[in-house]
Amino acid sequence: GGGGTSHGIIVRAFVPHAEFLAVVAGDATHPLQRRDDAGFFEGFVAGASLPFAYRLAARNAGGAWALDDPYRFGPALG
């Protein structure tokens, strides 16, 4: 999920088994820092504001995969 600041957003994600995780928005890739071996990642995306359309790119020794961060979407239910 993301948290907003006046100069960008902080993206936090839990992706078990990932050794690398990055935010991909258009042509830009923003690597996230691995905070815990369980799969918790965090990073700052300068200049971004919510809502922010992005996907996550994950990688480990077995390969690479892309996924949506469900917390990037606004509330869907009233």
The 8 nearest C-alpha neighbors of each residue, nearest first, counted from 0:
[[1, 70, 11, 10, 71, 12, 68, 2],
 [0, 2, 10, 9, 11, 8, 71, 3],
 [1, 3, 9, 8, 10, 4, 0, 11],
 [2, 4, 8, 7, 9, 48, 1, 49],
 [5, 3, 7, 6, 8, 2, 9, 48],
 [4, 6, 7, 3, 8, 48, 46, 47],
 [7, 5, 4, 46, 45, 8, 47, 48],
 [8, 6, 45, 47, 46, 4, 44, 48],
 [7, 9, 3, 44, 2, 4, 47, 43],
 [10, 8, 43, 2, 1, 42, 44, 3],
 [9, 11, 1, 42, 41, 0, 43, 8],
 [12, 10, 41, 0, 40, 1, 9, 42],
 [13, 11, 40, 39, 0, 14, 41, 10],
 [12, 14, 39, 38, 40, 15, 11, 37],
 [13, 15, 38, 17, 12, 39, 16, 40],
 [14, 16, 38, 17, 37, 13, 39, 36],
 [15, 17, 38, 18, 14, 59, 37, 36],
 [18, 16, 59, 19, 58, 15, 57, 14],
 [17, 19, 59, 58, 16, 20, 38, 57],
 [20, 18, 58, 17, 57, 59, 21, 33],
 [21, 19, 57, 56, 31, 30, 58, 55],
 [20, 22, 30, 56, 31, 29, 55, 23],
 [21, 23, 55, 29, 28, 54, 30, 53],
 [22, 24, 28, 54, 53, 27, 55, 21],
 [25, 23, 53, 27, 26, 22, 28, 52],
 [24, 26, 27, 23, 53, 28, 52, 54],
 [25, 27, 24, 28, 23, 29, 53, 22],
 [28, 26, 24, 25, 23, 29, 22, 53],
 [27, 29, 23, 22, 21, 30, 24, 26],
 [28, 30, 22, 21, 23, 31, 27, 44],
 [31, 29, 21, 20, 22, 28, 32, 42],
 [32, 30, 42, 21, 41, 20, 40, 29],
 [31, 33, 41, 40, 42, 34, 30, 20],
 [32, 34, 40, 35, 39, 31, 41, 38],
 [33, 35, 40, 39, 32, 41, 36, 38],
 [34, 36, 39, 37, 33, 38, 40, 32],
 [35, 37, 38, 34, 39, 33, 18, 15],
 [36, 38, 35, 15, 39, 16, 14, 13],
 [39, 37, 15, 14, 36, 13, 35, 17],
 [38, 40, 13, 35, 34, 12, 33, 37],
 [41, 39, 33, 12, 34, 32, 11, 31],
 [42, 40, 11, 31, 32, 10, 12, 33],
 [41, 43, 31, 10, 9, 32, 44, 11],
 [42, 44, 9, 8, 45, 10, 7, 41],
 [45, 43, 8, 7, 47, 9, 46, 42],
 [46, 44, 7, 47, 6, 43, 8, 9],
 [45, 47, 7, 6, 44, 48, 8, 5],
 [48, 46, 7, 45, 8, 44, 51, 49],
 [49, 47, 7, 51, 50, 8, 3, 46],
 [50, 48, 51, 3, 47, 8, 1, 71],
 [49, 51, 48, 52, 71, 72, 73, 47],
 [50, 52, 49, 48, 53, 47, 71, 24],
 [53, 51, 24, 50, 54, 71, 72, 49],
 [54, 52, 24, 23, 51, 22, 55, 67],
 [55, 53, 67, 23, 22, 66, 68, 56],
 [54, 56, 22, 66, 21, 65, 23, 67],
 [55, 57, 65, 21, 20, 64, 22, 66],
 [58, 56, 20, 64, 19, 63, 17, 65],
 [57, 59, 63, 19, 17, 62, 18, 64],
 [58, 60, 18, 17, 61, 62, 63, 19],
 [59, 61, 62, 58, 18, 63, 17, 16],
 [62, 60, 59, 63, 58, 17, 16, 64],
 [63, 61, 59, 60, 58, 64, 57, 17],
 [62, 64, 58, 57, 59, 65, 61, 56],
 [63, 65, 57, 56, 58, 66, 62, 55],
 [66, 64, 56, 55, 57, 54, 63, 67],
 [67, 65, 55, 54, 68, 56, 64, 57],
 [66, 68, 54, 69, 55, 65, 53, 71],
 [67, 69, 70, 71, 54, 66, 55, 0],
 [70, 68, 71, 67, 72, 0, 73, 66],
 [69, 71, 0, 72, 68, 1, 73, 67],
 [72, 70, 69, 68, 0, 1, 73, 51],
 [73, 71, 70, 69, 74, 50, 75, 68],
 [74, 72, 75, 71, 70, 50, 69, 49],
 [73, 75, 76, 72, 77, 70, 71, 69],
 [74, 76, 73, 77, 72, 70, 69, 71],
 [77, 75, 74, 73, 72, 70, 69, 71],
 [76, 75, 74, 73, 72, 70, 69, 71]]
